[in-house]
Amino acid sequence: MVSDSAKPVAAYAFKLEDGRYGQLTYIRVYQGAVRRDDTIINSRTGKKHKIGRLVRMHSDEMEDIQDAGSGDIVALFGIECNTGDTFTDGKINVAMTSMFVPDPVISLSIKPADSKSETNMSKALRRFSREDPTFRVGVDEESQETIISGMGELHLEVYIERMKREYNAMVVTSPPQVAYRETISVRSDFNYTHKKQTGGSGQYGRVVGYLEPYSGGDFEFVDEVTGGSIPRQFIPSVEKGFKSMLGKGRKIGFPVVNVRVVINDGQSHAVDSSDIAFQEAARGAWREAFDRAKPKILEPIMRVVCEGPADFSGNVLATLMQRRGMIIGSQEDGGFARIEAEVPLAEMFGYAMTLRSATQGKAEFTMEFSRYLQVPANIAEELVEKHNEKNKAAAGKK
């Protein structure tokens, strides 16, 4: 047998912790051996790190060790990395399969309450996003607001509380924003010409094709152009133009999914056609066709499991039905009931308090993302109306 010390090193960072001595990185050694003063390489970034201190954790106590072999779970100090990074000794170039990270289903706008909190909030967000791959941080392009996204209301509440407690960062939050999606329901043809003359060489590009619903993924681009009506070098420009429109739908401003774009004809100009011209032609074609494709709004549906005394099962069922819940299963055993349902995320805010009141605090629930489904027509109208009012308000401020 080949000893651990003779094998190339492969280790996986599965947890980060901000301790008294800086970032503590928990790793599992899958192959080889790691030792103090060794140099390891982050496969994702290519950055080299020297192991200054290697410890084995016993609850909240640390035991300094000199080396660790395959199968060991140990911790390193002073290693800047993200959860899910792979480390090697440079003898092999591998990356461990990353854990499945679902897309966030809820977003929240936050801003610092004062100038002192601004710096601390930034530090906290940088740390949290490294620790937890399901916690995302971004900036809204239009409002310039900081947006945090996660897997549920409680998920974000925990991080906001940690900002206050661990970083003394007081933040102001807006109501949670559900991660809706937009899609189309019928095929829609387009024939759009982008033509602009500004003195000298202008811009010219024409694209012909159609949009249609697509169940195989979020987006597919199909090139069926023949005869060189669109030169080959501009086909990627057309695709880039269509992709740039996916981030913000035209109904309520949420990302567009499940759409196939097919181009089958077009026209170019020997002088005025360019990368920019065909990108703009694609954007114009999208705007022309999307509104005719009967767009619809999708909402995240959560799988909710409630558990508690069977005496309260009727009350639990009532709380779920009031939230547009669809019961998919229930069972009772020895006075204990378990109810499964699919409920729109938009209806689940504050459910913990409702369930507590309905069961005298004796029931609990878990919730995870299940799928996206079309929202009812009346709710879609409300969402569109709110979006239009928000746009009018934003226009009035300019």
Residue pairs with C-beta under 8 A, 6 or more apart in sequence:
4 31
4 32
4 33
4 69
4 70
5 32
5 33
7 31
7 32
7 33
7 70
8 31
8 32
8 88
8 89
8 91
8 92
9 29
9 31
9 32
9 33
9 34
9 38
9 40
9 87
9 88
9 89
9 91
10 29
10 30
10 31
10 32
10 86
10 87
10 88
10 92
10 94
10 96
11 27
11 28
11 29
11 30
11 34
11 40
11 86
11 87
11 88
12 27
12 28
12 30
12 84
12 85
12 86
12 87
12 96
13 25
13 26
13 27
13 79
13 81
13 82
13 83
13 84
13 85
13 86
13 87
14 26
14 27
14 28
14 83
14 84
15 25
15 26
15 83
15 131
16 23
16 24
16 25
16 26
16 81
16 82
16 83
16 127
16 130
16 131
17 23
17 24
17 26
17 131
18 24
18 127
18 131
18 166
21 77
22 77
22 78
23 77
23 78
23 79
23 80
24 75
24 76
24 77
25 75
25 76
25 77
25 79
25 81
26 57
26 73
26 74
26 75
27 34
27 73
27 74
27 75
27 76
27 87
28 71
28 72
28 73
29 68
29 69
29 70
29 71
29 72
29 73
29 74
30 70
30 71
30 96
31 70
32 69
32 70
32 89
33 67
33 68
33 69
33 70
34 40
34 51
34 54
34 67
34 68
34 74
35 51
35 54
35 66
35 67
35 68
36 51
36 52
36 53
36 54
36 66
36 67
37 50
37 51
37 52
38 50
38 51
38 89
39 48
39 49
39 50
39 51
39 89
39 90
40 48
40 49
40 51
40 87
40 88
40 89
41 47
41 48
41 49
41 87
41 88
41 89
41 90
42 48
42 49
42 81
42 85
42 86
42 87
43 85
43 86
43 87
43 88
43 93
43 94
43 95
44 81
44 82
44 85
44 86
44 95
45 81
45 85
47 80
49 76
49 78
49 79
49 80
49 87
51 76
51 79
52 77
52 78
53 64
53 76
53 77
53 78
54 64
54 65
54 66
54 67
54 68
54 74
54 75
54 76
55 62
55 63
55 64
55 65
55 74
55 75
55 76
55 77
56 62
56 63
56 65
56 68
56 72
56 73
56 74
56 75
57 63
57 73
57 74
57 75
62 75
65 74
68 74
81 87
81 130
82 130
82 133
83 130
83 131
83 132
83 133
84 96
84 98
84 99
84 133
86 94
86 95
86 96
88 94
99 133
101 133
101 134
102 134
102 151
102 369
103 179
103 369
104 134
104 136
104 149
104 150
104 151
104 179
105 150
105 151
105 152
105 178
105 179
105 300
105 302
105 345
105 369
106 149
106 150
106 151
106 152
106 153
106 155
106 156
106 176
106 177
106 178
106 179
106 345
107 147
107 148
107 149
107 176
107 177
107 178
107 179
108 147
108 148
108 149
108 156
108 160
108 173
108 174
108 176
108 177
109 140
109 143
109 145
109 146
109 147
109 173
109 174
109 177
110 121
110 145
110 146
110 147
110 148
110 160
110 171
110 172
110 173
110 174
111 145
111 146
111 171
111 172
112 118
112 120
112 121
112 169
112 170
112 171
112 172
113 170
113 171
113 172
114 170
116 168
117 168
117 169
117 170
117 171
120 163
120 167
120 168
120 169
121 146
121 163
121 167
121 169
121 171
123 167
123 169
124 159
124 162
124 163
124 166
124 167
124 169
125 137
125 146
125 148
128 135
128 137
128 159
128 162
129 135
129 136
129 137
134 150
134 151
134 155
135 148
135 149
135 150
135 155
135 159
136 148
136 149
136 150
137 146
137 147
137 148
137 149
138 146
138 147
138 149
139 145
139 146
139 147
140 147
142 394
143 394
145 174
147 177
148 156
148 159
149 179
150 156
150 159
151 368
151 369
152 367
153 176
153 348
153 349
154 352
156 176
160 171
160 173
163 169
163 171
164 170
164 171
176 349
178 299
178 300
178 345
178 346
179 254
179 300
179 345
180 252
180 254
180 297
180 298
180 299
180 300
180 375
180 383
181 249
181 254
181 255
181 256
181 257
181 297
181 298
181 299
181 372
182 249
182 250
182 251
182 252
182 254
182 255
182 256
182 257
182 295
182 296
182 297
182 298
183 213
183 256
183 257
183 258
183 259
183 295
183 296
183 298
184 211
184 212
184 213
184 256
184 258
184 259
184 290
184 293
184 294
184 295
184 296
185 213
185 293
185 294
185 295
185 296
186 212
186 213
186 293
186 294
187 210
187 211
187 212
187 213
187 293
188 210
188 211
188 212
188 289
188 290
188 292
188 293
189 209
189 210
189 289
190 207
190 208
190 209
190 210
190 211
190 285
190 286
190 288
190 289
191 206
191 207
191 208
191 285
192 206
192 207
192 208
192 281
192 284
192 285
192 288
193 204
193 205
193 206
193 267
193 281
194 203
194 204
194 205
194 206
194 277
194 278
194 280
194 281
194 284
195 202
195 203
195 204
196 202
196 203
196 204
196 277
196 280
197 203
201 271
201 272
202 272
203 272
203 273
203 274
203 276
203 277
203 280
204 268
204 269
204 272
204 273
204 277
205 234
205 266
205 267
205 268
205 269
205 273
205 274
205 277
205 278
205 280
205 281
206 266
206 267
206 268
206 281
207 230
207 238
207 263
207 265
207 266
207 278
207 281
207 282
207 285
208 263
208 264
208 265
208 266
209 224
209 261
209 262
209 263
209 264
209 265
209 285
210 261
210 262
210 289
211 259
211 260
211 261
211 262
211 286
211 289
211 290
211 293
212 259
212 260
212 262
212 293
213 258
213 259
213 260
214 220
214 258
214 259
214 260
215 258
217 258
218 246
218 257
218 258
218 259
219 243
219 246
219 256
219 257
219 259
219 260
219 261
220 259
220 260
220 261
221 239
221 242
221 243
221 260
221 261
221 263
222 260
222 261
222 262
222 263
223 235
223 239
223 263
224 262
224 263
224 264
225 235
225 263
225 264
225 265
225 266
226 264
229 265
229 266
229 267
229 268
230 238
230 263
230 265
230 266
230 267
230 268
230 278
231 268
231 273
234 268
234 273
234 275
234 278
235 263
237 275
237 276
237 278
237 279
237 282
238 263
238 266
238 278
238 279
238 281
238 282
239 261
239 282
240 279
240 282
241 278
241 279
241 280
241 281
241 282
241 283
241 286
242 261
242 282
242 283
242 285
242 286
244 279
244 283
245 256
245 282
245 283
245 286
245 287
245 290
246 255
246 256
246 257
246 259
247 255
247 256
248 254
248 255
248 256
249 255
249 256
249 290
249 295
250 287
250 290
250 291
250 295
251 295
251 297
251 380
251 383
251 384
251 387
252 297
252 383
252 384
252 386
252 387
253 387
254 297
256 290
257 298
257 372
261 286
266 281
268 278
296 374
296 375
296 380
297 374
297 375
297 380
297 383
297 384
298 372
298 373
298 374
298 375
299 344
299 345
299 346
299 372
299 373
299 374
299 375
299 379
300 344
300 345
300 369
300 371
300 372
301 342
301 343
301 344
301 345
301 369
301 370
301 371
301 372
301 373
302 342
302 343
302 344
302 345
302 348
302 367
302 368
302 369
302 370
303 340
303 341
303 342
303 367
303 368
303 369
303 370
304 320
304 325
304 340
304 341
304 342
304 343
304 348
304 365
304 366
304 367
305 338
305 339
305 340
305 365
305 366
305 367
306 316
306 320
306 338
306 339
306 341
306 355
306 363
306 364
306 365
307 336
307 337
307 338
307 339
307 363
307 364
307 365
308 316
308 336
308 337
308 359
308 362
308 363
308 364
309 335
309 336
309 337
309 359
309 362
309 363
310 332
310 335
310 336
310 337
311 335
312 337
312 358
312 359
312 360
312 362
312 363
313 330
313 332
313 337
313 339
315 358
315 359
316 337
316 339
316 355
316 358
316 359
316 363
317 327
317 330
317 339
318 358
319 351
319 354
319 355
319 358
320 327
320 339
320 341
320 343
321 327
323 343
323 344
323 347
323 348
323 351
324 343
324 344
324 347
324 376
325 341
325 342
325 343
325 347
326 341
326 342
326 343
327 339
327 340
327 341
328 340
328 341
328 342
329 339
329 340
330 337
330 338
330 339
330 340
331 337
331 338
332 338
342 370
344 373
344 375
345 369
346 379
348 367
351 365
352 365
355 363
355 364
355 365
356 363
375 383
